[in-house]
């Protein structure tokens, strides 16, 4: 599937009420995880698991839904629990994350290799390039010092993130399907 076809099909997913309701629930989970599932390590480093519902929504409904969930959740997280000034660069990060998850996982077989490559792309682009750039622009801190800290964090967090995403995207749909069959 090419870029525009995937985006078009993903947009069509948002025309179904049931899909919108699921997206809204995943969006709510992103916000809850963003507020209560975030650990701040100093002023410039945080660990969060709000990407998990975003990855699931992007897998189920594609990059259009993923980017919308990402953007809205970032803004709602800022409104509910601001951690510094609002900066649109971080919203752009959330949009990019939804797009990358969507293009990587939507209507595709979820493999460990696919999850690793996707998470590496996100860590390189968002965690180790864009986020330090935004922090540099906001706080005028040494860009290379921010990068060094973030690279260390990425090395530690990569296997944890990969395991969580892989488990969520491979096991949860099967559990939902099984639960749905039990109710029928």
C-alpha positions in Angstrom: 0.0 0.0 0.0 1.4 3.4 -0.9 1.5 6.5 1.2 -1.7 8.2 -0.1 -3.7 5.0 -0.3 -2.9 4.3 3.3 -3.8 7.8 4.4 -7.1 7.7 2.4 -8.1 4.3 3.8 -7.2 5.5 7.3 -9.3 8.6 6.9 -12.3 6.4 5.8 -12.0 4.5 9.2 -12.9 7.8 10.9 -16.3 7.8 9.2 -17.6 4.9 11.3 -19.1 5.8 14.7 -17.8 2.7 16.4 -14.3 3.5 15.3 -14.6 7.1 16.5 -15.7 5.9 19.9 -12.8 3.5 20.1 -10.4 6.4 19.1 -12.0 8.6 21.8 -11.4 5.9 24.4 -7.8 5.5 23.3 -7.4 9.2 23.3 -8.6 9.3 26.9 -6.1 6.6 27.8 -3.3 8.6 26.2 -4.3 11.5 28.4 -4.6 9.4 31.6 -1.2 7.7 30.9 0.3 11.1 30.1 -0.8 12.5 33.4 -0.5 9.6 35.8 1.9 7.3 33.8 4.7 9.8 33.5 7.9 10.0 35.5 10.0 13.1 35.4 13.7 12.7 35.7 15.0 16.2 36.2 13.6 19.2 34.2 14.3 17.8 30.7 13.8 14.1 30.8 10.6 12.1 31.2 9.5 8.6 30.9 5.9 8.0 29.8 3.7 5.2 28.5 1.1 7.4 26.8 2.5 6.1 23.5 0.9 2.7 24.0 -2.8 3.7 23.3 -1.5 5.8 20.4 0.3 2.8 18.9 -2.9 0.7 19.3 -5.1 3.3 17.7 -2.6 3.8 14.9 -2.5 0.0 14.3 -6.3 -0.3 14.3 -7.3 2.8 12.4 -4.1 4.0 10.6 -2.0 7.1 10.4 -4.8 9.6 10.0 -6.4 8.5 13.2 -3.0 8.1 14.9 -1.9 11.6 14.1 -5.2 13.1 15.3 -5.1 11.1 18.5 -1.5 12.2 19.0 -2.2 15.9 18.4 -5.3 16.1 20.6 -3.8 14.0 23.4 -0.7 16.3 23.5 -2.9 19.4 23.8 -5.2 17.8 26.4 -2.2 16.6 28.4 -0.8 20.2 28.4 -4.2 21.6 29.5 -4.7 19.0 32.2 -1.1 18.9 33.6 1.2 21.5 32.1 4.9 20.8 32.5 6.4 24.1 31.2 5.2 26.4 28.5 3.1 25.1 25.6 5.2 24.5 22.5 3.8 23.3 19.2 7.0 21.3 18.4 5.9 18.8 21.0 2.5 18.5 19.4 4.3 18.0 16.1 6.2 15.1 17.8 2.9 13.5 18.8 1.6 13.9 15.2 4.7 12.3 13.8 4.5 9.5 16.3 0.9 8.7 15.3 1.9 8.8 11.6 4.9 6.5 12.0 3.0 4.0 14.1 0.1 4.2 11.6 2.3 3.7 8.5 4.2 0.9 10.3 1.4 -1.1 11.8 -1.9 -0.3 10.0 -3.1 -3.4 8.1 0.3 -5.0 8.5 1.5 -8.1 10.3 3.0 -7.1 13.6 6.5 -8.7 13.9 9.2 -8.1 16.5 11.4 -6.7 13.7 8.7 -4.2 12.6 8.3 -3.0 16.2 12.0 -2.6 16.7 12.5 -0.7 13.5 9.5 1.5 14.2 10.6 2.3 17.7 14.2 3.0 16.5 12.9 5.5 13.9 10.8 7.2 16.5 13.7 7.3 19.0 16.1 8.7 16.5 13.8 11.3 15.0 11.7 12.4 18.0 13.6 11.5 21.1 17.1 12.3 20.0 16.7 14.9 17.3 13.4 16.9 17.5 12.9 16.9 21.3 16.4 18.2 22.1 15.9 20.8 19.4 12.6 22.0 20.9 14.2 22.1 24.4 17.1 24.0 23.0 14.7 26.5 21.4 12.7 26.8 24.6 15.3 26.9 27.3 18.6 27.7 25.4 20.3 24.7 26.9 23.3 23.1 25.3 22.0 20.9 22.5 24.7 18.3 22.7 24.3 17.9 26.4 20.6 17.3 26.0 21.3 14.8 23.2 23.8 12.8 25.4 21.2 12.4 28.2 18.5 11.5 25.7 20.6 8.9 23.9 21.4 7.2 27.2 17.7 7.2 28.1 16.8 5.7 24.7 19.3 2.9 25.0 17.7 1.9 28.4 14.1 2.5 27.3 14.2 0.8 23.9 13.9 -2.8 25.0 11.1 -1.9 27.4 9.2 0.0 24.8 9.6 -2.7 22.2 8.4 -5.4 24.6 5.4 -3.4 25.7 4.4 -2.4 22.1 4.9 -5.9 20.8 2.9 -7.5 23.6 0.1 -4.9 23.3 -0.3 -5.1 19.5 0.0 -8.9 19.2 -1.9 -10.0 22.3 -4.6 -7.4 22.9 -6.4 -7.8 19.5 -6.6 -11.6 20.1 -8.0 -11.1 23.6 -10.6 -8.6 22.4 -11.6 -11.0 19.6 -11.9 -13.9 22.1 -13.9 -11.7 24.5 -16.2 -10.6 21.6 -16.8 -14.2 20.6 -17.7 -15.1 24.2 -20.4 -12.4 24.3 -21.9 -13.4 21.0 
